[in-house]
């Protein structure tokens, strides 16, 4: 495992972007299932290097997508959107109750209050 000095610069093995080591993930801690996928895309991958979170998240998204496709076949547009959102660390849920409340008629709201 590489020596980790938070403020020392290091480069991502995938994109070559240089960052402080604190902002990079040591390759040695990446799961083996992801490492296999990364090595296929970047044969020079080394457990002694680093990977940026952007590239790691991209490989994670590809991995989740491949698992879903293996289990379910082709993904729907919604499933594909969820995988892409996961890779970008976006929020996937909203306040469903608030959205539901907006669509209630006055009579439905009144009935809910009486109940």
N, C-alpha and C positions, 0 to 999 in steps of 0.2 A: 504494500500500500504506500502511495507517495507521502512524503512528509507534507503535512498540512500546516501551512503558515497562513493564517487568515488574510493578511494584507499582501502577501507575496503574489505576484501575477502568475497566471498559468493559462494555457490555451485549451480550448475545447478540441478534442480529437476529431470531431465531426466537421464543424464549420470553421475552426481555426480562430474564432473570436477569443481575444485575451481579456480576462476578467480577474478580479481578486479571487483567490482560492475559496474564500468564504461564500462566493456566489456560484461556485461550480460544485458538481457532485463527483466524488472520487469514483473512478470506474470500478474499483474493487468492490463497491457496495451495491452496484447495479445487479438486479436479479438475473440469474442465469438464463431464464426464458427471454429476457430482453437482450442480454448479451449476445445470444445466438442470432437474434434478428439484426443487431447492430453490426456484428462481424460480417454478416452477409452483405450489408451495405457498405461497410468500411473495413476491409480486410486488415488494415494496419492497426486496428483497435488493440489497445493494450490495457491490462488491468492496472498498470502503473500510472495511467493518465487521468484525465478529467473529461467530463461532458457537461455542457451548459444545460440549464433546465428547459430551455426552448427545444433543443434537440431531443432531450430525454422524454419530454412530454409528447413530442411527435412520434417517437418510437412506441411510447406507451399507448397512444391512440391507435396506431397501426396494429399493435398487438391485440388490443381489445376488439378492434374491428375484425381481425382474423378469427378470434375466438367466436364471436357472434356469427360470422359467416359460416364457420365450420359447423356450428350447432343449428343455425336457422336457414342457411342458404343465403340468397341475396338479401341485403338489408333494405328496409323501407327508407324513404327519405327522412322520416322522423328518427329512426334508429341511427342513420348516418349523421344526422344533425346532433344527436346526443353524443355520439363518439367524438365528433369535431369539437363540441363544447367542452367535453371532458379534457381533451388535449389542450385547450386554451384556458382551462381552469375557470370557465364561465359558470355563473349560477344557472342551474337547470330548472329550478322551481320558482314559482311566484307565490304570492299570497292568494291561494285559491279561494279562500273564504271571502276575501274582500271582492274579488272578481265576481263570485257568485252573488254576493249581496247587491252589487251594482245592477244585476239583471233581474232582481225581484220586482214585481209590481207592488203598488201600494197595498193592495189587498193581501198579497202574500206576506209582506212585512208585518201587517197588522195581525194576520192569523198567527205568525210566529210569536209575536209579543203576547197574544192572548194565551197561546199554548204554554 
